Amino acid sequence: MAIFQIHDEKTAPEASQPLLEQVHKNFGMIPNLERVMAESSALLEGYVHLWKLFDTTSLSPIERQVVYQTANFENQCEYCVPWHTRLSQLAGMAENDIEALRQGTELADPKLEVLRRFTKSLILNRGKVAEAELKAFFSVGYSAQQALEVILGIAVKTMSNYTNSIAGTPLDKAVEKLRWKKPIISMQANMDTV
């Protein structure tokens, strides 16, 4: 089994050091995820860059958190769910919707629920969503551009979720109180929401 180091600005490979400094400047700290990613400066640079790009999309901050948190839930990322719980709070998401995302259940806001279902379907079906799902996405006011932007958000989360999965990234103290384990959902309930 590989051992993944949790780097800082001094132990990280040289190419990763300025990226970690940038993360620290932008975020006020360096989360353990980025410290682990620092082993590969290419991965860390891609993650930092794509995160920034997703922030420039036409999706609102709350919609971006729906995409991120849906991916975190489906990929069972025990590291990312707490962080995105906090980021959802900072974005102003309703507490009941934050909890629904943590539980993998229906959101109270109908438009956000369509976004959650579309994101989930893209992940579970490896991008092969049914035409009816795409029509449902467009019927609530989302655009073709936004459908593609959801894919960008999933790409960002794929990098972080998979890194945390293989590295067993320890949760940062900053979000310890928001620790999460994926709830057990019945197979039928899971199939009903795809």
Accessible surface in RSA format (square Angstrom, percent):
REM  Atomic radii and reference values for relative SASA: ProtOr
REM  Chains: A
REM  Algorithm: Lee & Richards
REM  Probe-radius: 1.40
REM  Slices: 20
REM RES _ NUM      All-atoms   Total-Side   Main-Chain    Non-polar    All polar
REM                ABS   REL    ABS   REL    ABS   REL    ABS   REL    ABS   REL
RES MET A   1   213.00 110.3 129.69  85.8  83.31 198.3 108.67  92.4 104.33 138.2
RES ALA A   2    65.93  60.6  43.82  67.6  22.11  50.3  54.06  76.1  11.87  31.4
RES ILE A   3   162.84  92.7 132.18  98.5  30.66  73.9 135.02  97.2  27.82  75.5
RES PHE A   4    71.23  35.6  48.58  30.1  22.65  58.9  51.00  30.9  20.24  57.9
RES GLN A   5    90.09  50.4  81.67  59.7   8.42  20.0  33.18  70.6  56.91  43.2
RES ILE A   6    74.60  42.4  51.02  38.0  23.58  56.8  51.02  36.7  23.58  64.0
RES HIS A   7     7.18   3.9   7.18   5.0   0.00   0.0   7.18   7.4   0.00   0.0
RES ASP A   8    52.44  36.7  51.98  51.7   0.47   1.1  14.48  34.1  37.96  37.9
RES GLU A   9    59.03  33.9  54.45  41.2   4.58  10.9  18.76  36.3  40.26  32.9
RES LYS A  10   185.54  90.5 159.87  98.1  25.67  61.1 107.05  96.4  78.49  83.6
RES THR A  11    72.10  51.3  48.92  49.6  23.19  55.3  55.30  74.3  16.81  25.4
RES ALA A  12     4.51   4.1   0.00   0.0   4.51  10.3   0.00   0.0   4.51  11.9
RES PRO A  13    50.67  36.9  38.30  34.9  12.37  45.0  50.51  41.7   0.16   1.0
RES GLU A  14   147.38  84.6 136.95 103.6  10.43  24.8  49.35  95.5  98.03  80.0
RES ALA A  15    63.42  58.3  44.18  68.2  19.24  43.8  54.35  76.5   9.06  24.0
RES SER A  16     0.00   0.0   0.00   0.0   0.00   0.0   0.00   0.0   0.00   0.0
RES GLN A  17    50.39  28.2  50.39  36.8   0.00   0.0   3.87   8.2  46.52  35.3
RES PRO A  18    80.25  58.5  74.13  67.6   6.13  22.3  75.10  62.0   5.16  32.0
RES LEU A  19    22.76  12.7  22.62  16.2   0.14   0.3  22.76  16.0   0.00   0.0
RES LEU A  20     0.00   0.0   0.00   0.0   0.00   0.0   0.00   0.0   0.00   0.0
RES GLU A  21    98.90  56.8  93.04  70.4   5.86  13.9  30.51  59.0  68.39  55.8
RES GLN A  22    51.01  28.5  46.18  33.8   4.83  11.5  25.25  53.7  25.76  19.5
RES VAL A  23    11.98   7.9   9.72   8.8   2.26   5.4  11.98  10.4   0.00   0.0
RES HIS A  24    85.88  46.9  84.25  58.6   1.63   4.2  46.67  48.1  39.21  45.6
RES LYS A  25   178.20  86.9 146.70  90.0  31.50  75.0  98.03  88.2  80.17  85.4
RES ASN A  26   100.66  69.4  62.35  60.3  38.30  92.2  29.51  71.0  71.15  68.8
RES PHE A  27    83.11  41.6  58.78  36.4  24.32  63.3  63.35  38.4  19.76  56.5
RES GLY A  28    58.71  72.4   0.00   N/A  58.71  72.4  32.94  90.4  25.76  57.7
RES MET A  29    56.30  29.2  54.50  36.1   1.80   4.3  43.27  36.8  13.03  17.3
RES ILE A  30     4.19   2.4   1.24   0.9   2.94   7.1   1.24   0.9   2.94   8.0
RES PRO A  31     7.66   5.6   7.66   7.0   0.00   0.0   7.66   6.3   0.00   0.0
RES ASN A  32    23.62  16.3  23.62  22.8   0.00   0.0   0.00   0.0  23.62  22.8
RES LEU A  33     6.34   3.5   6.34   4.5   0.00   0.0   6.34   4.5   0.00   0.0
RES GLU A  34    20.19  11.6  20.19  15.3   0.00   0.0   0.00   0.0  20.19  16.5
RES ARG A  35    56.40  23.7  56.40  28.8   0.00   0.0   4.13   5.6  52.27  31.7
RES VAL A  36     6.90   4.5   4.25   3.8   2.65   6.4   4.25   3.7   2.65   7.2
RES MET A  37     2.47   1.3   0.00   0.0   2.47   5.9   2.44   2.1   0.03   0.0
RES ALA A  38     0.00   0.0   0.00   0.0   0.00   0.0   0.00   0.0   0.00   0.0
RES GLU A  39   100.41  57.6  84.73  64.1  15.68  37.3  38.86  75.2  61.55  50.3
RES SER A  40    49.19  41.6  43.07  57.5   6.12  14.1  34.71  73.9  14.48  20.3
RES SER A  41    31.92  27.0  27.90  37.2   4.01   9.2   3.33   7.1  28.59  40.0
RES ALA A  42    79.66  73.2  62.85  97.0  16.81  38.2  70.29  99.0   9.38  24.8
RES LEU A  43    55.04  30.7  47.83  34.2   7.21  18.1  54.24  38.1   0.80   2.2
RES LEU A  44     0.00   0.0   0.00   0.0   0.00   0.0   0.00   0.0   0.00   0.0
RES GLU A  45   101.61  58.3 101.25  76.6   0.35   0.8  20.28  39.2  81.32  66.4
RES GLY A  46    25.75  31.8   0.00   N/A  25.75  31.8  25.24  69.3   0.51   1.1
RES TYR A  47     8.45   3.9   8.45   4.8   0.00   0.0   3.05   2.3   5.40   6.7
RES VAL A  48    15.36  10.1  12.69  11.5   2.68   6.5  14.91  13.0   0.46   1.2
RES HIS A  49   100.73  55.1  99.55  69.2   1.19   3.0  65.46  67.5  35.28  41.0
RES LEU A  50    47.19  26.3  47.19  33.8   0.00   0.0  47.19  33.1   0.00   0.0
RES TRP A  51    60.30  24.2  60.30  29.2   0.00   0.0  44.29  23.6  16.01  26.0
RES LYS A  52    95.19  46.4  92.96  57.0   2.23   5.3  58.31  52.5  36.88  39.3
RES LEU A  53    71.02  39.6  70.20  50.2   0.83   2.1  70.38  49.4   0.64   1.7
RES PHE A  54     0.00   0.0   0.00   0.0   0.00   0.0   0.00   0.0   0.00   0.0
RES ASP A  55    66.45  46.5  50.90  50.7  15.54  36.8  17.13  40.3  49.32  49.2
RES THR A  56   108.73  77.3  74.65  75.7  34.08  81.2  69.22  93.0  39.51  59.7
RES THR A  57    21.60  15.4   6.00   6.1  15.60  37.2  10.22  13.7  11.38  17.2
RES SER A  58    62.65  52.9  29.96  40.0  32.69  75.3  41.05  87.4  21.60  30.3
RES LEU A  59     2.25   1.3   0.00   0.0   2.25   5.6   0.01   0.0   2.24   6.0
RES SER A  60    46.57  39.3  38.83  51.8   7.74  17.8  41.53  88.4   5.03   7.1
RES PRO A  61    71.02  51.8  69.54  63.4   1.48   5.4  70.54  58.2   0.48   3.0
RES ILE A  62    45.05  25.6  45.04  33.6   0.01   0.0  45.04  32.4   0.01   0.0
RES GLU A  63    19.80  11.4  19.80  15.0   0.00   0.0   3.64   7.0  16.16  13.2
RES ARG A  64    31.03  13.0  31.03  15.8   0.00   0.0   0.83   1.1  30.21  18.3
RES GLN A  65    16.56   9.3  16.56  12.1   0.00   0.0   0.28   0.6  16.29  12.4
RES VAL A  66     0.05   0.0   0.05   0.0   0.00   0.0   0.05   0.0   0.00   0.0
RES VAL A  67     0.00   0.0   0.00   0.0   0.00   0.0   0.00   0.0   0.00   0.0
RES TYR A  68     1.46   0.7   1.46   0.8   0.00   0.0   1.46   1.1   0.00   0.0
RES GLN A  69     1.32   0.7   1.32   1.0   0.00   0.0   0.54   1.1   0.78   0.6
RES THR A  70     3.99   2.8   1.93   2.0   2.06   4.9   3.99   5.4   0.00   0.0
RES ALA A  71     0.11   0.1   0.11   0.2   0.00   0.0   0.11   0.2   0.00   0.0
RES ASN A  72     0.00   0.0   0.00   0.0   0.00   0.0   0.00   0.0   0.00   0.0
RES PHE A  73     6.34   3.2   6.34   3.9   0.00   0.0   6.34   3.8   0.00   0.0
RES GLU A  74    21.78  12.5   6.21   4.7  15.57  37.1   0.29   0.6  21.49  17.5
RES ASN A  75    44.45  30.6  21.61  20.9  22.84  55.0   8.95  21.5  35.50  34.3
RES GLN A  76   110.95  62.0  96.97  70.9  13.98  33.3  14.09  30.0  96.86  73.5
RES CYS A  77     5.16   3.9   0.38   0.4   4.78  11.2   4.84  12.3   0.33   0.4
RES GLU A  78    76.18  43.7  69.58  52.6   6.60  15.7  23.08  44.7  53.10  43.4
RES TYR A  79    11.05   5.2   6.37   3.6   4.68  12.2   8.29   6.2   2.76   3.4
RES CYS A  80     2.83   2.1   2.60   2.9   0.23   0.5   0.23   0.6   2.60   2.8
RES VAL A  81     0.54   0.4   0.54   0.5   0.00   0.0   0.54   0.5   0.00   0.0
RES PRO A  82     0.00   0.0   0.00   0.0   0.00   0.0   0.00   0.0   0.00   0.0
RES TRP A  83    24.51   9.8  24.51  11.9   0.00   0.0  24.51  13.1   0.00   0.0
RES HIS A  84     3.85   2.1   3.85   2.7   0.00   0.0   0.34   0.4   3.50   4.1
RES THR A  85     3.55   2.5   3.55   3.6   0.00   0.0   3.55   4.8   0.00   0.0
RES ARG A  86    96.09  40.3  96.09  49.0   0.00   0.0  19.15  26.2  76.94  46.6
RES LEU A  87    31.84  17.7  29.05  20.8   2.79   7.0  29.05  20.4   2.79   7.5
RES SER A  88     0.73   0.6   0.73   1.0   0.00   0.0   0.35   0.7   0.38   0.5
RES GLN A  89    58.16  32.5  40.09  29.3  18.07  43.0  13.75  29.3  44.42  33.7
RES LEU A  90   116.56  64.9  82.59  59.1  33.97  85.4  86.18  60.5  30.38  81.8
RES ALA A  91    33.63  30.9   5.03   7.8  28.60  65.1  15.30  21.5  18.34  48.6
RES GLY A  92    55.04  67.9   0.00   N/A  55.04  67.9  32.01  87.9  23.03  51.6
RES MET A  93     9.81   5.1   1.02   0.7   8.79  20.9   1.37   1.2   8.44  11.2
RES ALA A  94    53.64  49.3  37.74  58.2  15.90  36.2  48.84  68.8   4.80  12.7
RES GLU A  95   112.69  64.7 103.98  78.7   8.71  20.7  66.60 128.8  46.09  37.6
RES ASN A  96    89.00  61.4  74.07  71.6  14.93  35.9  44.35 106.7  44.64  43.2
RES ASP A  97     6.90   4.8   6.90   6.9   0.00   0.0   0.20   0.5   6.69   6.7
RES ILE A  98     4.36   2.5   3.94   2.9   0.42   1.0   4.32   3.1   0.04   0.1
RES GLU A  99    81.57  46.8  81.48  61.6   0.09   0.2  45.66  88.3  35.91  29.3
RES ALA A 100    10.30   9.5   6.75  10.4   3.54   8.1   9.83  13.8   0.47   1.2
RES LEU A 101     3.40   1.9   1.95   1.4   1.45   3.6   2.32   1.6   1.08   2.9
RES ARG A 102    30.46  12.8  30.00  15.3   0.47   1.1   3.78   5.2  26.68  16.2
RES GLN A 103    66.18  37.0  64.76  47.3   1.41   3.4  20.39  43.4  45.79  34.7
RES GLY A 104     9.29  11.5   0.00   N/A   9.29  11.5   2.57   7.1   6.71  15.0
RES THR A 105    68.54  48.8  65.20  66.1   3.34   8.0  59.45  79.8   9.10  13.8
RES GLU A 106   113.34  65.1  95.39  72.2  17.95  42.7  24.83  48.0  88.51  72.3
RES LEU A 107     4.06   2.3   0.03   0.0   4.03  10.1   0.22   0.2   3.84  10.3
RES ALA A 108    70.31  64.6  36.10  55.7  34.21  77.8  48.61  68.5  21.70  57.5
RES ASP A 109    58.56  41.0  52.73  52.5   5.82  13.8  13.79  32.5  44.76  44.6
RES PRO A 110   104.17  75.9  97.11  88.5   7.06  25.7 103.17  85.2   1.00   6.2
RES LYS A 111    77.79  37.9  76.21  46.8   1.58   3.8  39.01  35.1  38.77  41.3
RES LEU A 112    18.28  10.2  18.28  13.1   0.00   0.0  18.28  12.8   0.00   0.0
RES GLU A 113    10.91   6.3  10.91   8.3   0.00   0.0  10.91  21.1   0.00   0.0
RES VAL A 114    29.72  19.6  28.59  25.9   1.13   2.7  29.20  25.4   0.52   1.4
RES LEU A 115     0.00   0.0   0.00   0.0   0.00   0.0   0.00   0.0   0.00   0.0
RES ARG A 116     4.47   1.9   4.47   2.3   0.00   0.0   1.93   2.6   2.54   1.5
RES ARG A 117    83.88  35.2  82.98  42.3   0.89   2.1  32.01  43.8  51.86  31.4
RES PHE A 118     8.27   4.1   5.35   3.3   2.92   7.6   7.60   4.6   0.67   1.9
RES THR A 119     0.00   0.0   0.00   0.0   0.00   0.0   0.00   0.0   0.00   0.0
RES LYS A 120     3.33   1.6   3.33   2.0   0.00   0.0   0.01   0.0   3.32   3.5
RES SER A 121     0.02   0.0   0.02   0.0   0.00   0.0   0.02   0.0   0.00   0.0
RES LEU A 122    14.92   8.3  11.04   7.9   3.88   9.8  11.26   7.9   3.66   9.9
RES ILE A 123    32.74  18.6  16.20  12.1  16.54  39.9  21.90  15.8  10.84  29.4
RES LEU A 124    72.73  40.5  44.76  32.0  27.97  70.3  47.62  33.4  25.11  67.6
RES ASN A 125    54.45  37.5  43.33  41.9  11.12  26.8  11.66  28.1  42.79  41.4
RES ARG A 126   214.11  89.9 188.32  96.0  25.80  61.4  70.87  96.9 143.24  86.8
RES GLY A 127    42.82  52.8   0.00   N/A  42.82  52.8  21.18  58.1  21.64  48.5
RES LYS A 128   169.93  82.9 148.76  91.3  21.17  50.4 111.80 100.6  58.13  61.9
RES VAL A 129    32.05  21.1  10.47   9.5  21.58  52.0  10.63   9.2  21.42  58.1
RES ALA A 130    56.37  51.8  43.45  67.0  12.92  29.4  54.37  76.6   2.00   5.3
RES GLU A 131   121.64  69.8 109.43  82.8  12.21  29.1  48.00  92.9  73.64  60.1
RES ALA A 132    72.32  66.5  61.38  94.7  10.93  24.9  64.78  91.2   7.53  20.0
RES GLU A 133    43.73  25.1  38.22  28.9   5.50  13.1  33.76  65.3   9.96   8.1
RES LEU A 134    59.46  33.1  59.46  42.5   0.00   0.0  59.46  41.8   0.00   0.0
RES LYS A 135   125.79  61.4 122.23  75.0   3.56   8.5  75.90  68.3  49.89  53.1
RES ALA A 136    45.49  41.8  39.84  61.5   5.65  12.9  44.80  63.1   0.70   1.8
RES PHE A 137     0.10   0.1   0.10   0.1   0.00   0.0   0.10   0.1   0.00   0.0
RES PHE A 138    81.94  41.0  68.93  42.7  13.01  33.9  69.21  42.0  12.73  36.4
RES SER A 139    91.08  77.0  48.12  64.2  42.96  99.0  48.12 102.5  42.96  60.2
RES VAL A 140    51.10  33.6  30.27  27.4  20.84  50.2  38.70  33.6  12.41  33.7
RES GLY A 141    54.60  67.3   0.00   N/A  54.60  67.3  30.92  84.8  23.69  53.1
RES TYR A 142     7.32   3.4   0.10   0.1   7.23  18.8   0.10   0.1   7.23   8.9
RES SER A 143    48.33  40.8  41.83  55.8   6.51  15.0  44.24  94.2   4.09   5.7
RES ALA A 144    64.60  59.4  58.66  90.5   5.94  13.5  59.13  83.3   5.47  14.5
RES GLN A 145   102.47  57.3  95.08  69.5   7.38  17.6  36.45  77.6  66.02  50.1
RES GLN A 146    25.32  14.2  25.32  18.5   0.00   0.0   1.67   3.6  23.64  17.9
RES ALA A 147    10.08   9.3   9.97  15.4   0.11   0.3   9.97  14.0   0.11   0.3
RES LEU A 148   120.63  67.2 114.06  81.6   6.57  16.5 114.39  80.3   6.24  16.8
RES GLU A 149    19.38  11.1  17.89  13.5   1.49   3.5  13.25  25.6   6.14   5.0
RES VAL A 150     0.00   0.0   0.00   0.0   0.00   0.0   0.00   0.0   0.00   0.0
RES ILE A 151    88.28  50.2  87.73  65.4   0.55   1.3  87.73  63.2   0.55   1.5
RES LEU A 152    41.62  23.2  37.52  26.8   4.10  10.3  41.16  28.9   0.47   1.3
RES GLY A 153     0.00   0.0   0.00   N/A   0.00   0.0   0.00   0.0   0.00   0.0
RES ILE A 154    26.12  14.9  26.05  19.4   0.07   0.2  26.05  18.8   0.07   0.2
RES ALA A 155    40.05  36.8  32.86  50.7   7.19  16.4  38.67  54.5   1.38   3.7
RES VAL A 156     0.00   0.0   0.00   0.0   0.00   0.0   0.00   0.0   0.00   0.0
RES LYS A 157     1.16   0.6   1.16   0.7   0.00   0.0   0.06   0.1   1.10   1.2
RES THR A 158    42.44  30.2  42.35  42.9   0.10   0.2  32.48  43.6   9.96  15.1
RES MET A 159    38.80  20.1  32.64  21.6   6.16  14.7  24.95  21.2  13.85  18.3
RES SER A 160     0.00   0.0   0.00   0.0   0.00   0.0   0.00   0.0   0.00   0.0
RES ASN A 161     2.90   2.0   0.46   0.4   2.44   5.9   0.48   1.2   2.42   2.3
RES TYR A 162   131.84  61.6 130.85  74.4   0.99   2.6  89.13  67.0  42.72  52.7
RES THR A 163    13.44   9.6  10.84  11.0   2.60   6.2   8.06  10.8   5.38   8.1
RES ASN A 164    10.60   7.3   5.28   5.1   5.33  12.8   5.49  13.2   5.11   4.9
RES SER A 165    90.09  76.1  55.22  73.7  34.87  80.3  30.29  64.5  59.80  83.8
RES ILE A 166   108.87  62.0  97.55  72.7  11.32  27.3 104.05  74.9   4.82  13.1
RES ALA A 167    22.83  21.0   0.45   0.7  22.39  50.9   1.36   1.9  21.48  56.9
RES GLY A 168    57.07  70.4   0.00   N/A  57.07  70.4  36.73 100.8  20.34  45.5
RES THR A 169    13.35   9.5   0.00   0.0  13.35  31.8   0.24   0.3  13.10  19.8
RES PRO A 170    62.82  45.8  53.87  49.1   8.95  32.5  62.82  51.9   0.00   0.0
RES LEU A 171    24.02  13.4   4.25   3.0  19.77  49.7   4.25   3.0  19.77  53.2
RES ASP A 172     9.53   6.7   6.21   6.2   3.32   7.9   5.23  12.3   4.31   4.3
RES LYS A 173   196.08  95.7 175.99 108.0  20.09  47.8 119.10 107.2  76.98  82.0
RES ALA A 174    70.38  64.7  26.80  41.4  43.58  99.1  40.85  57.5  29.53  78.2
RES VAL A 175     2.05   1.4   0.70   0.6   1.35   3.3   2.05   1.8   0.00   0.0
RES GLU A 176    74.25  42.6  70.32  53.2   3.93   9.4  41.74  80.7  32.52  26.5
RES LYS A 177   205.77 100.4 168.32 103.3  37.46  89.2 120.03 108.0  85.75  91.3
RES LEU A 178    40.92  22.8  39.41  28.2   1.51   3.8  40.92  28.7   0.00   0.0
RES ARG A 179   134.82  56.6 119.18  60.8  15.64  37.2  52.84  72.2  81.98  49.7
RES TRP A 180    10.17   4.1   4.25   2.1   5.92  13.9   8.97   4.8   1.20   1.9
RES LYS A 181   148.60  72.5 134.21  82.3  14.40  34.3  96.78  87.1  51.83  55.2
RES LYS A 182    61.77  30.1  41.82  25.7  19.95  47.5  25.00  22.5  36.77  39.2
RES PRO A 183    36.11  26.3  21.74  19.8  14.38  52.3  31.66  26.1   4.45  27.7
RES ILE A 184   177.91 101.2 145.66 108.5  32.25  77.7 150.11 108.1  27.80  75.4
RES ILE A 185    54.25  30.9  30.29  22.6  23.96  57.8  33.61  24.2  20.65  56.0
RES SER A 186    70.53  59.6  52.64  70.3  17.89  41.2  54.53 116.1  16.00  22.4
RES MET A 187   143.13  74.1 133.63  88.4   9.50  22.6 127.16 108.1  15.97  21.2
RES GLN A 188   120.52  67.4 116.25  85.0   4.27  10.2  55.57 118.3  64.95  49.3
RES ALA A 189    42.86  39.4  36.37  56.1   6.49  14.8  40.80  57.5   2.06   5.5
RES ASN A 190    43.23  29.8  42.05  40.6   1.18   2.8   4.90  11.8  38.33  37.0
RES MET A 191   115.02  59.6 102.30  67.7  12.71  30.3  84.18  71.6  30.83  40.9
RES ASP A 192    89.01  62.3  65.14  64.8  23.86  56.4  29.97  70.5  59.03  58.9
RES THR A 193    25.62  18.2  25.46  25.8   0.16   0.4  24.13  32.4   1.49   2.2
RES VAL A 194    56.37  37.1  24.72  22.4  31.65  76.3  27.21  23.6  29.16  79.1
END  Absolute sums over single chains surface
CHAIN  1 A    10083.6       8132.5       1951.1       6051.1       4032.5
END  Absolute sums over all chains
TOTAL         10083.6       8132.5       1951.1       6051.1       4032.5
